[in-house]
Amino acid sequence: MIEAVLGALREIRIPYVLFEMDIHYHVREALAAGDIAFTHEAKLGKGCRIDYLAGGVGIEIKKGKPNKKRLMKQLERYLAHDGIESIVVVSWFNVRIPPEINGKRAEQVVLSQLWGVSLP
């Protein structure tokens, strides 16, 4: 499932956005275009809500450059839940998360890096 989610998210091409909700919109559109079922603002437990949940793949969105220490604590908390098998952080800036957290796969989609050279 994570490969399908990553494939859909890597199709996003947006200019710099002002608000995190703009990224939420584009993530929702990319998942829908990829025919991937998801829940927005999925509740994982008391006081714990992730931006999107697609099957067992959690998707966390960050607009600016996230504070790595706070982000890691947040990802560790999410990945401690049984319903989360892997996680994808969608952000404008690269924050370099490890490929595995709590024994579960962690990936990042950096929106500012998806604008590769387009060849005819």
One Martini backbone bead per residue (centre of mass of N, CA, C, O) as a GRO file, in nm:
protein
  120
    1MET     BB    1   0.056   0.064  -0.019
    2ILE     BB    2   0.292   0.268  -0.004
    3GLU     BB    3   0.354   0.277  -0.309
    4ALA     BB    4   0.087   0.407  -0.396
    5VAL     BB    5   0.111   0.658  -0.224
    6LEU     BB    6   0.382   0.760  -0.332
    7GLY     BB    7   0.297   0.781  -0.627
    8ALA     BB    8   0.077   0.994  -0.583
    9LEU     BB    9   0.250   1.212  -0.430
   10ARG     BB   10   0.474   1.239  -0.668
   11GLU     BB   11   0.257   1.404  -0.859
   12ILE     BB   12   0.294   1.657  -0.717
   13ARG     BB   13   0.244   2.010  -0.844
   14ILE     BB   14   0.343   2.287  -0.657
   15PRO     BB   15   0.363   2.575  -0.551
   16TYR     BB   16   0.406   2.773  -0.328
   17VAL     BB   17   0.260   2.779  -0.009
   18LEU     BB   18   0.079   2.933   0.256
   19PHE     BB   19  -0.088   2.672   0.342
   20GLU     BB   20  -0.146   2.363   0.470
   21MET     BB   21  -0.430   2.322   0.337
   22ASP     BB   22  -0.320   2.312   0.049
   23ILE     BB   23  -0.180   2.042   0.081
   24HIS     BB   24  -0.423   1.879   0.162
   25TYR     BB   25  -0.569   1.910  -0.105
   26HIS     BB   26  -0.347   1.771  -0.287
   27VAL     BB   27  -0.347   1.503  -0.142
   28ARG     BB   28  -0.642   1.432  -0.181
   29GLU     BB   29  -0.629   1.440  -0.494
   30ALA     BB   30  -0.407   1.224  -0.532
   31LEU     BB   31  -0.553   0.990  -0.392
   32ALA     BB   32  -0.807   0.995  -0.566
   33ALA     BB   33  -0.659   0.957  -0.842
   34GLY     BB   34  -0.536   0.671  -0.718
   35ASP     BB   35  -0.766   0.515  -0.573
   36ILE     BB   36  -0.735   0.598  -0.257
   37ALA     BB   37  -0.823   0.523   0.043
   38PHE     BB   38  -0.932   0.765   0.302
   39THR     BB   39  -0.854   0.956   0.601
   40HIS     BB   40  -0.926   1.252   0.749
   41GLU     BB   41  -0.830   1.307   1.048
   42ALA     BB   42  -0.724   1.054   1.202
   43LYS     BB   43  -0.802   0.864   1.474
   44LEU     BB   44  -0.582   0.688   1.708
   45GLY     BB   45  -0.649   0.850   1.976
   46LYS     BB   46  -0.612   1.014   2.246
   47GLY     BB   47  -0.488   1.302   2.115
   48CYS     BB   48  -0.459   1.138   1.821
   49ARG     BB   49  -0.389   1.287   1.499
   50ILE     BB   50  -0.389   1.233   1.156
   51ASP     BB   51  -0.412   1.361   0.851
   52TYR     BB   52  -0.369   1.068   0.711
   53LEU     BB   53  -0.538   0.749   0.616
   54ALA     BB   54  -0.407   0.465   0.419
   55GLY     BB   55  -0.477   0.230   0.567
   56GLY     BB   56  -0.149   0.179   0.709
   57VAL     BB   57  -0.096   0.479   0.603
   58GLY     BB   58   0.060   0.752   0.713
   59ILE     BB   59  -0.004   1.116   0.684
   60GLU     BB   60   0.219   1.391   0.717
   61ILE     BB   61   0.193   1.748   0.733
   62LYS     BB   62   0.433   2.009   0.627
   63LYS     BB   63   0.507   2.327   0.542
   64GLY     BB   64   0.752   2.384   0.672
   65LYS     BB   65   1.027   2.358   0.862
   66PRO     BB   66   1.069   2.116   1.066
   67ASN     BB   67   1.110   2.012   1.377
   68LYS     BB   68   1.280   1.731   1.428
   69LYS     BB   69   1.223   1.656   1.723
   70ARG     BB   70   0.913   1.690   1.711
   71LEU     BB   71   0.861   1.505   1.471
   72MET     BB   72   0.974   1.242   1.591
   73LYS     BB   73   0.775   1.225   1.826
   74GLN     BB   74   0.525   1.213   1.648
   75LEU     BB   75   0.602   0.958   1.482
   76GLU     BB   76   0.637   0.767   1.722
   77ARG     BB   77   0.345   0.791   1.818
   78TYR     BB   78   0.208   0.688   1.560
   79LEU     BB   79   0.388   0.413   1.532
   80ALA     BB   80   0.264   0.283   1.802
   81HIS     BB   81   0.032   0.209   1.633
   82ASP     BB   82  -0.120  -0.065   1.494
   83GLY     BB   83  -0.260   0.086   1.234
   84ILE     BB   84   0.045   0.160   1.175
   85GLU     BB   85   0.290   0.060   0.927
   86SER     BB   86   0.337   0.352   0.801
   87ILE     BB   87   0.513   0.659   0.686
   88VAL     BB   88   0.437   0.995   0.549
   89VAL     BB   89   0.612   1.286   0.476
   90VAL     BB   90   0.480   1.604   0.388
   91SER     BB   91   0.694   1.856   0.245
   92TRP     BB   92   0.878   2.132   0.147
   93PHE     BB   93   1.108   2.034   0.334
   94ASN     BB   94   1.388   1.880   0.426
   95VAL     BB   95   1.446   1.655   0.732
   96ARG     BB   96   1.560   1.374   0.760
   97ILE     BB   97   1.446   1.082   0.797
   98PRO     BB   98   1.429   0.780   0.887
   99PRO     BB   99   1.350   0.465   0.738
  100GLU     BB  100   1.304   0.392   1.053
  101ILE     BB  101   1.031   0.362   1.298
  102ASN     BB  102   0.956   0.142   1.525
  103GLY     BB  103   0.998  -0.077   1.283
  104LYS     BB  104   0.894   0.133   1.064
  105ARG     BB  105   0.824   0.278   0.781
  106ALA     BB  106   0.988   0.579   0.644
  107GLU     BB  107   0.882   0.867   0.456
  108GLN     BB  108   0.952   1.126   0.202
  109VAL     BB  109   0.786   1.417   0.061
  110VAL     BB  110   0.932   1.674  -0.139
  111LEU     BB  111   0.789   1.927  -0.303
  112SER     BB  112   1.046   2.100  -0.401
  113GLN     BB  113   1.162   1.817  -0.558
  114LEU     BB  114   0.928   1.762  -0.796
  115TRP     BB  115   1.074   1.972  -1.019
  116GLY     BB  116   1.175   1.843  -1.261
  117VAL     BB  117   1.285   1.795  -1.561
  118SER     BB  118   1.121   1.851  -1.865
  119LEU     BB  119   1.078   1.623  -2.128
  120PRO     BB  120   0.961   1.561  -2.457
   0.00000   0.00000   0.00000
